[in-house]
Amino acid sequence: MNLNKTPSGIHPIGYDRPLFKEDIYPYKNKSKLSEPTLCEQCGAVYHEGRWQWIEAPENAHKETCSACHRINDNYPAGFVTLEGAFFEAHREEIKRLIQNHAEHERAEHPYKRIMNIENQDAAMLITTTDTHLAHGIGEAIHHAYQGELKVDRAPGENLVRVRWSR
């Protein structure tokens, strides 16, 4: 598997501004957050050095979490493309597997979320707030249904493109 070459059918994503070194991880906090911090948008709480699904104390600081920032900006970290005749025949079953996998990940890691699922003619595009979630979705589908899995990480970027077909 050649990770340095963009697979056919996966197109480069252009952003409206140049990518500078400090933009490589644009959604990473520049400094440690005060604890506890509540994301008013999703309800996650930053506690013990990470975002968690716990009850927020009344005195919690307020700041939008990185996943909500990505969703608000429509700036995905992961792109998963699914296609092929087998996929078409099992689209709903595979979509349930994806949603179950994503919900399991999100329960432990609030920053791992599906941003959008877009049905296309003979394919599906899933965008995620986290590169590991996108890669995990591809691995889960490949484990369940075999097929061909390609993972492309852009050098120097916090971005992954996953393509599965069968």
BELZI-V310178 format. One record per residue. OMEGA is omega in degrees with one decimal (none if undefined). NEAR is the number of other ideal C-beta (glycine too) atoms within 10 Angstrom. D_FIRST is the distance of its C-alpha to the first C-alpha in Angstrom with 2 decimals. Layout:
{{OMEGA | NEAR | D_FIRST} {OMEGA | NEAR | D_FIRST}}
//
This chain:
{{179.2 | 9 | 0.00} {-177.4 | 8 | 3.81} {-178.6 | 13 | 6.20} {-178.4 | 8 | 9.11} {177.7 | 9 | 9.34} {-179.5 | 15 | 11.03} {178.5 | 17 | 10.13} {-179.8 | 8 | 13.27} {176.1 | 11 | 15.95} {-174.4 | 14 | 15.25} {178.5 | 9 | 17.94} {178.4 | 7 | 18.69} {178.4 | 12 | 21.29} {176.1 | 5 | 24.42} {-173.6 | 9 | 26.90} {177.5 | 4 | 30.59} {179.8 | 6 | 30.73} {179.3 | 6 | 28.95} {177.3 | 13 | 26.60} {-178.6 | 8 | 28.44} {-178.7 | 6 | 27.43} {178.9 | 8 | 29.57} {-176.1 | 12 | 27.88} {176.5 | 12 | 24.42} {-171.6 | 11 | 25.57} {-177.2 | 15 | 28.47} {175.1 | 17 | 29.16} {179.7 | 8 | 29.46} {-179.4 | 12 | 33.15} {177.9 | 5 | 34.69} {-179.2 | 5 | 36.93} {179.6 | 9 | 37.47} {172.6 | 15 | 39.07} {179.4 | 11 | 42.53} {-10.8 | 13 | 42.71} {174.7 | 17 | 43.08} {-179.3 | 20 | 41.62} {169.3 | 23 | 41.49} {-177.2 | 22 | 39.24} {-177.9 | 13 | 41.88} {-176.2 | 15 | 39.41} {179.1 | 18 | 37.54} {177.3 | 14 | 39.74} {-179.4 | 25 | 37.26} {175.2 | 22 | 38.97} {-176.2 | 24 | 37.72} {-178.7 | 18 | 39.18} {173.1 | 9 | 38.46} {178.7 | 9 | 35.76} {176.5 | 13 | 33.66} {-177.2 | 20 | 34.03} {173.0 | 15 | 35.40} {177.8 | 13 | 37.13} {178.3 | 14 | 40.59} {-179.9 | 11 | 44.07} {174.5 | 18 | 44.81} {-177.9 | 11 | 48.08} {-176.5 | 5 | 50.57} {-177.2 | 7 | 50.32} {172.0 | 18 | 46.52} {-178.2 | 12 | 45.37} {177.5 | 11 | 43.60} {179.8 | 17 | 40.36} {179.3 | 16 | 37.56} {-176.6 | 26 | 34.38} {179.1 | 21 | 31.06} {178.7 | 26 | 29.76} {175.4 | 21 | 32.94} {-179.4 | 17 | 32.67} {-179.8 | 21 | 29.22} {179.3 | 20 | 30.61} {-178.3 | 10 | 33.74} {-174.1 | 10 | 31.91} {-175.5 | 9 | 29.32} {-175.9 | 16 | 26.63} {172.9 | 24 | 23.59} {-178.8 | 24 | 21.04} {177.1 | 25 | 18.59} {178.8 | 21 | 17.92} {177.6 | 26 | 16.82} {179.2 | 21 | 16.93} {-179.3 | 28 | 17.71} {177.5 | 19 | 18.60} {-178.1 | 16 | 19.38} {178.4 | 10 | 22.49} {178.4 | 15 | 21.97} {-180.0 | 22 | 21.59} {-178.2 | 14 | 24.77} {-175.7 | 11 | 26.65} {-174.1 | 17 | 25.79} {-176.0 | 15 | 25.65} {178.0 | 8 | 28.41} {179.6 | 12 | 27.27} {178.0 | 22 | 23.75} {177.1 | 16 | 25.49} {177.7 | 11 | 27.69} {179.2 | 17 | 24.82} {-179.0 | 21 | 23.35} {177.0 | 14 | 26.85} {178.9 | 11 | 27.55} {-178.7 | 19 | 24.41} {-179.9 | 21 | 25.22} {176.7 | 12 | 28.87} {179.1 | 13 | 28.18} {-178.0 | 21 | 26.13} {179.5 | 20 | 28.78} {179.3 | 10 | 31.56} {-174.2 | 10 | 30.37} {-176.0 | 18 | 28.86} {-179.7 | 23 | 30.83} {179.0 | 23 | 28.39} {-176.8 | 25 | 25.63} {169.9 | 21 | 26.69} {177.4 | 24 | 25.72} {-175.1 | 19 | 27.22} {170.6 | 11 | 27.15} {-176.8 | 15 | 26.10} {175.5 | 10 | 26.50} {176.2 | 10 | 26.86} {-174.6 | 10 | 26.05} {-177.3 | 6 | 27.07} {-176.4 | 12 | 24.29} {175.6 | 17 | 21.99} {176.2 | 19 | 22.33} {178.8 | 15 | 21.40} {174.7 | 24 | 21.80} {-176.4 | 20 | 22.34} {179.0 | 27 | 22.71} {-174.1 | 25 | 24.54} {-179.7 | 25 | 21.97} {-178.1 | 22 | 18.25} {177.3 | 15 | 18.26} {178.8 | 27 | 19.96} {179.3 | 26 | 17.47} {179.3 | 19 | 14.57} {176.5 | 21 | 17.09} {177.8 | 25 | 18.02} {179.3 | 25 | 14.57} {-179.7 | 15 | 14.42} {178.8 | 19 | 18.04} {179.5 | 22 | 17.60} {178.6 | 16 | 14.70} {-177.1 | 10 | 16.97} {-170.2 | 13 | 19.97} {-175.5 | 17 | 18.86} {-178.0 | 11 | 15.56} {-178.1 | 16 | 14.01} {-179.7 | 12 | 10.60} {176.2 | 18 | 9.29} {178.8 | 20 | 7.24} {-178.5 | 19 | 8.30} {174.8 | 18 | 9.32} {179.6 | 15 | 11.87} {-179.7 | 16 | 14.28} {177.3 | 7 | 15.35} {179.6 | 9 | 18.92} {174.8 | 14 | 19.21} {-173.3 | 16 | 19.66} {176.2 | 19 | 17.63} {174.1 | 23 | 14.60} {-178.0 | 24 | 13.54} {179.2 | 28 | 12.31} {178.1 | 21 | 12.24} {176.6 | 25 | 13.16} {174.6 | 17 | 14.77} {none | 18 | 16.72}}
//
